[in-house]
Each structure stands twice: as C-alpha cells, then as structure tokens.
Amino acid sequence: MIVTVQKFGGTSVSDEIGRRHVLRHIVRERNNDRGLVVVVSAMGRRGEPYATDTLLDLIRRNGNGLQDRERDLLLSCGEIISASALTSLLNAEGIPATMLTGGQAGIITDGRFGSAHILDVKPAAIRSHLETGKVVVVAGFQGRTEEGEITTLGRGGSDTTATALGAALHAEVVDIFTDVDGILTADPRVVKDARPLPVVSYEEISNMAHNGAKVIHPRAVEIAMKAGVPIRVRSTFSDGEGTLVTYSEAARSRPGWTDRTVTGLAHFQGVTQLSVTSDNAPYDLQLRVFRAMAANGISVDLINVMPSAVHYTVKEADTDAAIRLLRELGFEPRVIPGCAKLSVIGGGMNGQPGVMAKIVEALTNRQISILQSADSNTTIWVLVSETEMAAALEALHAAFELHIA
C-alpha cells in the first residue's frame, strides 16, 4: 500500500473553516488511492480552549504544582481532543476513520517528560487500520515509554510525529500543512519580497529551521532525511504544491530548482553579545568562561575564541545571570544587548568565493554595523543591532537576488 502522512497544525484545525479545508485535502488523497495517516496538533493558539499554551496557563493559575509526568498527561489532551474532533467529522462525512494516541500509534520514547526522544516506532496498529480502508488520525506531539507512561515530544513535536511515522511506514511523502504557502526565502513579515521556494534540500531547510525559521521543526527534518522520506510544506488553505524537501541530488533534478549560492535567510531576535578581554589573560580564560556558562545551564552561541578574548552570545533571558557569573570570575564583560543573529543559508556557498564580501558590501551600503560573524560550509552568521535587523535582512535579500525565481 502506498501511504501518505499528512500533518495539520493548530491553526488548520482550530475552527470549522479550517477543518473543512483539512477535509478537502484528506478527500483528495483518498481519491488517489493512498493509505492515509493524519497527524494533528492541538487546536489553536494561546487563549483558545484546547491550545497547549492555554493548558499550561491553566496550571500556572492553579499553583504551578504539577510534576513533569502529570504535566505531560495534561498536555497530551490537546492533541487527543483535536484528533477526536477530526475523526468525528470524517465519519460524519462518510469517510471511515479511527483515532489513535501517539502511544497507540506505536511511538515509543524515553522517559524525559516534556522533551522525550523517540526510541522506536511500531506501526502495526496503524497498518491494521489502513488495511481496512480507514483514515488513521493520530494525536501528534506525544508517545509512551516502554512502561506505558505518556510523554510529550517538546515544541514542534507534531512535525516529529509525522516524519517518524512516515519513516516507519515507508511513506511516499509527508505533507506538513501550515498557514503559509511553503518555505519562503525569508520571513515575509520582515522582508516584503520574500517568495516561496519550489524545492530545497534537507540540509538547507534543517539549517533554516535551526536558525529561526519556524515553518518546520529541525528534528522532524533530520528524521525524514535519515529515512529518505520526502517532505512537502504546504498551505492548508490552498491547493498549491508548496515546497518539496528532499536530498540535494534529487532536488537538483526537480522543476523550480536553480543553481543558487544562497537559498534563504533566517533570524533570531532577543540576543545579547558578551565580550571578555584581558591584556593579562589567564591561560585558561576560555575554559573558565565556558565552564561557568555550562555549569549554570546557559547556552552560548556565535562563539569567537582568541588567545586573550572570547566573544559569544546568549539569549536575552540569560543575560543577567551570565554577567553575574563573569563578574564572579573577576571579569568585567562588554555587553551589547538588543542584538539579532542573521543567517545566510545555502548549499551552493561551500567553496564559492565572494559570499562574505557580498554580505559586507550589502550591509555597509546601508550603514549597518556587523558586530560579530561566524561561518560553516553552508551558513554565514552575522550579528547586528535589533533596530537594524529588518533593513539588514532586506539588504541581504536584495543582494543575493532572492526575490527572483
């Protein structure tokens, strides 16, 4: 049986209009004689009754006293409610359907409540229902341990559920339905000329997701890449094909592929730059700094290490703690709050001269200062002031002609 996995996010299933669009996509795939597994997120966003953040707010208003195990029991309810509603709608429309929790669908995890990792997928129950012609609706974001405890997979967990099931079922494709028309060259809320990409490689979208693009969770991409299952990122509210995500070799043979140096831009806001310098630096300055950050659970990023200095960034929420720790070590750091980390991403930049020169030229022409930079073989990062972030993204988007198909 050829199997398609569809995943619908919270905005897609939050109201009757959205669910009717979901129904349309399900009917289309069934008409193509596909075995169909549908993964759903909790309905809506914070403030709507069954959204995950609303359930968390409920606990905060009632003493915030749940342990991690009990918190996962509560949070799993959002997706179960969503799956129940969609299954009811399908059956009422004459489409045979059944629903499964993540655990019933065979998703086995470790015991890290709140951020569990999938250890195995045993899809026998799904296959049994597919063989009877039913659409199988699965509650995303959750699994169970070998001992039967319910766990949740953390942010983006429904994406991970979908690609993990796609891998286990050897699906022809995993369709991730969202409220945008695929993967765009930049955030359209910031860059007005951002455009959808017809096809990208797993590596490119994984880098975009890790660096701030929120269209799909990077862990989901990694699972699909390992299994070789193509992903399509599509809009619930249109019939467009969206963006195909596949191996770079396969992507090059697809319609819409262009031999580009840069594929897209991503960004993070709320970043603080910390610099520790000393003319008489102790030989272990770097070790002392990063050991203190690690011991106190502070994640560091955009790291530059020199013999007598270190420069790095932390999240805004960790700034005060990081400064305190550095002062306890006897250092007086230079602090630049209110920064944004911009990522220029593309599989074609590896070994290509002139990419950094073009970045510097684009930002210099707009009188935007680069506070720090770093690079890998597929990504160049630059740190700028948050107040200049939008202008910087627009300048880079234009410089690499990302608005041109």
C-alpha positions in Angstrom: 0.0 0.0 0.0 1.3 3.5 -0.9 1.0 5.6 2.2 0.9 9.4 2.6 1.2 11.1 6.0 -0.4 14.5 6.4 0.2 16.7 9.4 -2.1 19.7 10.2 -1.1 22.4 12.7 -3.2 24.1 15.3 -4.4 26.9 13.1 -5.6 24.4 10.5 -7.9 22.5 12.9 -8.9 25.4 15.2 -12.3 26.2 13.6 -14.8 24.8 11.3 -13.5 26.7 8.2 -10.0 25.3 8.8 -11.3 21.8 9.4 -13.3 21.9 6.1 -10.0 22.7 4.3 -8.4 19.8 6.1 -11.3 17.6 5.0 -10.7 18.7 1.3 -7.0 17.6 1.5 -7.9 14.3 3.0 -10.5 13.5 0.4 -8.1 14.4 -2.4 -5.5 11.9 -1.2 -8.1 9.2 -0.7 -9.2 9.7 -4.3 -5.6 9.0 -5.3 -5.9 5.6 -3.6 -3.5 6.4 -0.8 -3.4 4.8 2.6 -3.7 7.9 4.7 -2.3 8.8 8.2 -3.3 12.2 9.5 -1.3 13.7 12.4 -2.9 16.7 14.2 -1.7 19.3 16.7 -3.8 20.8 19.5 -6.4 23.3 18.3 -5.5 27.0 18.0 -3.1 29.2 20.0 -2.8 30.6 23.5 -6.2 31.8 24.7 -8.2 29.2 22.7 -9.6 26.5 25.0 -7.6 23.4 23.9 -4.3 25.0 22.8 -1.1 23.7 24.5 -0.2 27.2 25.9 -3.7 27.6 27.3 -3.4 24.3 29.2 0.0 25.5 30.6 -1.6 28.7 31.7 -4.3 26.7 33.5 -1.6 25.1 35.6 0.2 28.4 36.3 -3.1 29.8 37.6 -3.5 26.9 39.9 -0.3 26.9 41.8 2.0 25.6 39.0 2.5 22.5 41.1 2.3 19.7 38.6 5.3 17.4 38.3 6.7 16.7 34.8 4.9 13.4 34.5 1.5 14.9 35.3 2.1 17.9 33.1 2.6 15.6 30.1 -0.7 13.8 30.9 -2.4 17.2 30.7 -0.6 18.5 27.6 -1.4 15.3 25.7 -5.1 16.1 26.0 -4.9 19.0 23.5 -3.9 16.7 20.6 -6.4 14.0 21.7 -9.2 16.5 21.6 -8.1 17.7 18.2 -7.9 14.1 16.8 -11.3 13.2 18.2 -13.0 16.2 16.6 -11.4 15.5 13.2 -12.3 11.7 13.4 -15.9 12.6 14.2 -16.1 15.0 11.2 -14.6 12.4 8.9 -17.0 9.6 10.0 -19.9 12.1 9.7 -18.9 12.8 6.1 -18.9 9.1 5.2 -15.1 8.7 5.4 -14.2 5.7 7.6 -11.7 6.9 10.2 -10.3 5.9 13.6 -8.1 7.8 16.0 -5.0 6.7 18.0 -3.0 8.4 20.7 0.7 8.6 20.0 1.4 5.6 22.2 -1.4 3.6 20.5 0.2 4.5 17.1 3.4 2.8 18.3 5.6 5.8 19.2 8.0 4.6 21.9 10.0 7.2 23.7 12.5 7.6 26.5 11.3 9.0 29.9 12.3 12.6 29.5 8.9 14.1 30.2 8.3 17.4 28.3 11.0 16.7 25.7 11.0 13.0 25.1 13.0 11.4 22.3 11.6 8.7 20.1 13.4 5.4 20.5 11.3 3.3 18.2 8.1 3.3 16.1 5.9 0.1 16.0 3.2 0.9 13.5 1.4 -2.4 13.5 -1.9 -0.9 14.8 -1.8 1.8 12.1 -1.2 -0.8 9.3 -4.1 -2.9 10.6 -6.5 0.0 10.3 -5.1 1.1 6.9 -5.8 -2.4 5.6 -9.5 -2.0 6.4 -9.6 1.3 4.4 -9.8 3.7 7.3 -8.1 7.0 7.6 -5.9 6.8 10.8 -5.9 10.1 12.7 -3.0 10.3 15.2 -2.6 12.7 18.1 0.7 14.4 17.5 3.3 15.6 20.0 3.2 12.5 22.2 4.3 9.0 22.7 4.7 6.5 25.5 7.5 4.8 27.3 8.1 1.1 27.4 6.5 1.2 30.8 3.3 2.8 29.4 3.9 6.4 30.7 2.5 9.1 28.4 5.2 11.6 27.3 5.3 14.7 25.1 8.0 15.5 22.5 8.5 19.2 23.1 7.9 22.1 20.7 7.4 21.0 17.2 6.5 17.6 18.4 3.7 17.0 15.9 6.1 17.6 13.0 8.4 15.0 14.6 5.4 12.6 15.0 4.6 12.9 11.3 8.1 12.3 9.9 8.7 9.5 12.4 5.5 7.7 11.3 6.4 8.5 7.6 9.8 6.8 8.1 8.3 3.7 9.9 5.6 3.3 7.2 7.9 4.0 4.3 5.6 6.7 3.2 5.7 8.1 -0.3 5.6 11.6 1.2 5.0 13.5 4.4 2.8 16.6 3.9 3.3 19.3 6.5 0.3 21.7 6.2 0.7 25.2 7.7 -0.8 28.6 7.2 1.8 29.7 4.6 2.4 28.5 1.0 5.6 26.6 1.7 9.1 27.6 2.7 10.0 31.2 1.9 13.3 32.8 1.2 12.9 34.9 4.4 10.2 35.8 7.0 7.5 37.7 4.9 6.6 39.7 8.0 10.1 41.3 7.8 11.0 41.1 4.1 8.2 42.1 1.8 9.8 40.5 -1.3 10.2 37.0 0.3 8.9 34.3 -2.1 8.1 30.6 -1.8 10.8 28.1 -2.8 9.6 25.2 -5.0 12.3 22.8 -3.8 15.1 22.8 -1.1 17.4 20.2 0.3 17.1 18.6 3.7 20.3 20.3 4.7 19.1 23.7 3.7 15.8 23.6 5.5 17.4 22.0 8.5 19.8 24.9 8.7 16.9 27.4 8.2 14.9 25.7 11.0 17.8 25.6 13.4 18.4 29.3 12.8 15.0 30.7 13.4 12.7 29.8 10.5 9.6 28.3 12.3 7.9 26.5 9.4 9.1 23.0 10.4 11.0 21.6 13.4 14.6 20.6 12.7 14.3 17.3 14.5 11.5 16.3 12.1 13.7 17.2 9.1 16.5 15.1 10.4 14.3 12.0 10.8 13.0 12.4 7.3 16.5 12.9 5.9 17.8 9.8 7.6 14.9 7.7 6.2 14.9 9.3 2.8 11.2 10.3 3.0 10.4 13.5 1.1 8.6 16.3 2.9 6.2 18.8 1.3 5.5 22.0 3.2 2.1 23.3 2.0 -0.7 25.6 2.9 -3.9 24.2 4.4 -5.9 26.9 2.7 -4.8 26.4 -0.9 -4.1 23.5 -3.4 -0.6 24.6 -4.1 2.2 22.0 -4.1 4.2 24.1 -1.6 7.9 23.3 -1.1 9.4 19.9 -1.7 12.2 18.9 0.7 14.5 16.1 -0.4 18.1 15.2 -0.9 20.2 17.8 -2.6 21.0 15.5 -5.5 17.3 14.8 -6.1 16.4 18.5 -5.6 18.6 19.5 -8.4 16.6 17.4 -10.9 13.2 18.9 -9.8 11.3 21.7 -11.6 12.0 25.0 -9.9 15.5 24.2 -8.8 18.0 27.0 -9.5 21.8 26.7 -9.1 21.9 29.3 -6.4 24.6 30.3 -3.9 22.2 31.3 -1.2 18.8 29.7 -0.7 17.3 31.9 2.1 17.7 33.9 5.2 16.7 33.2 8.8 17.0 35.2 12.0 16.8 35.2 15.8 16.0 38.2 17.9 16.5 38.8 21.6 20.2 38.1 21.7 23.0 39.7 23.9 26.6 39.8 22.9 29.2 39.3 25.7 32.9 40.0 25.2 35.6 39.1 27.8 39.0 40.5 27.0 42.2 40.8 29.1 45.7 42.1 28.3 46.9 39.8 31.0 44.5 37.0 30.4 44.9 33.8 32.4 45.9 30.8 30.2 42.5 29.2 30.9 40.3 32.3 30.4 38.2 30.5 27.7 37.8 27.3 29.8 36.7 29.3 32.9 34.2 31.3 31.0 32.5 28.5 29.1 32.7 26.1 32.1 30.8 28.6 34.2 28.1 29.1 31.5 27.7 25.3 31.1 27.5 24.6 34.8 24.7 27.1 35.1 22.7 25.9 32.2 23.4 28.9 29.9 23.5 28.1 26.2 26.2 30.0 24.3 26.2 30.7 20.6 28.1 32.6 17.8 31.4 31.9 19.6 34.7 33.5 18.6 37.8 32.5 20.7 41.1 34.3 20.7 44.2 34.0 22.9 43.2 36.9 25.1 39.5 37.2 24.5 36.2 35.4 23.9 33.1 36.8 22.2 29.8 35.0 22.3 26.1 35.5 22.5 23.4 34.3 25.0 19.6 34.6 25.0 18.2 37.8 26.4 16.7 35.9 29.3 20.1 34.6 30.3 21.9 38.0 30.2 21.8 39.0 33.8 22.9 35.5 35.0 25.8 35.4 32.5 27.0 38.8 33.6 26.9 37.9 37.2 28.9 34.7 36.6 31.6 36.5 34.7 32.0 39.1 37.4 32.3 36.3 40.0 35.2 35.1 37.9 36.8 38.5 38.1 36.0 39.6 34.6 34.1 42.8 33.5 32.4 41.9 30.3 31.5 44.3 27.5 27.7 43.8 27.0 25.7 44.7 23.9 22.0 43.8 24.4 19.3 44.0 21.8 21.0 42.1 19.1 19.7 39.9 16.2 21.5 36.9 14.7 21.0 36.8 10.9 21.8 33.6 9.0 22.6 33.5 5.3 22.0 29.9 4.2 22.8 28.0 1.0 24.2 24.7 -0.1 25.9 26.4 -3.0 28.2 28.7 -0.9 30.6 25.9 0.0 33.9 26.8 -1.7 32.3 29.8 -3.5 34.5 32.9 -3.2 32.9 36.3 -2.6 29.9 35.4 -0.4 31.2 37.2 2.7 32.3 40.1 0.6 28.8 40.5 -0.8 27.3 40.3 2.7 29.7 43.0 4.0 29.0 45.2 0.9 25.2 44.9 1.3 25.3 45.9 4.9 28.0 48.6 4.6 26.0 50.3 1.8 23.1 50.5 4.3 25.5 51.7 7.1 24.7 48.7 9.2 27.5 47.5 11.5 28.4 43.9 11.8 29.1 43.2 15.5 30.3 39.6 15.0 30.3 36.9 12.4 30.9 33.1 12.1 30.5 30.6 9.3 30.1 26.9 8.3 30.2 25.3 4.9 26.5 26.2 4.3 25.8 29.1 6.5 27.3 32.5 7.4 26.0 34.2 10.5 26.2 38.0 11.3 25.2 39.8 14.4 23.6 43.2 14.1 21.6 45.5 16.3 17.9 44.5 16.5 17.0 48.0 15.4 18.8 47.4 12.1 17.6 43.8 11.7 14.8 44.5 9.1 16.9 46.7 7.0 19.8 44.2 7.1 17.5 41.3 6.0 16.1 43.4 3.2 19.6 44.4 2.0 20.8 40.8 2.0 17.7 39.5 0.3 18.2 42.0 -2.5 22.0 41.5 -2.7 21.6 37.7 -3.4 18.5 38.3 -5.6 16.4 36.0 -3.6 13.3 37.8 -4.9 14.0 36.4 -8.4 12.6 32.9 -9.2 
